[in-house]
């Protein structure tokens, strides 16, 4: 590790700590030449394994660009997309794997996108899940509505329990 101040190539690690729930390592270092201290963060490089077997580094911007196409014309801001991209990357890092199948990247996008915008979710899911007919759309919409009804029921039950206690 080169010193960021004097560019000397010999630095010493003073302290190492796990950060970000194990996703990175924070190291406090000291330069042997100028004796200045600095901090480095080492983070695992996420690799995506494509269907062809080729691997490439995970690119959050590439994932967000795909989602942005599904969000075209929808009330979704650039900040919303940036947060979604961060959420997806965080979920993939929490899986604790260095290599992630491309299919899992798509799965990690679906849930946060559904919460962000249902129409954009349907657009993205139609391509990702290879919808072949209107029946596929109808089945996905029915699934979304059932999940929403279940969540509303759970919230109502929770409210009832709070008021009775």
HUWO-V151637 format. One record per run of one state. SS is the DSSP state (alpha for helix, beta for strand, coil for the rest). FROM is the first residue (numbers start at 1). LEN is the number of residues. If there is no record, write none. Layout:
BEGIN
SS&FROM&LEN  SS&FROM&LEN
END
This chain:
BEGIN
coil&1&10  beta&11&9  alpha&20&3  coil&23&1  beta&24&8  coil&32&5  beta&37&7  coil&44&3  beta&47&3  coil&50&5  beta&55&3  coil&58&2  alpha&60&11  coil&71&7  alpha&78&17  coil&95&4  beta&99&3  alpha&102&15  coil&117&1  alpha&118&11  coil&129&5  alpha&134&31  coil&165&1
END
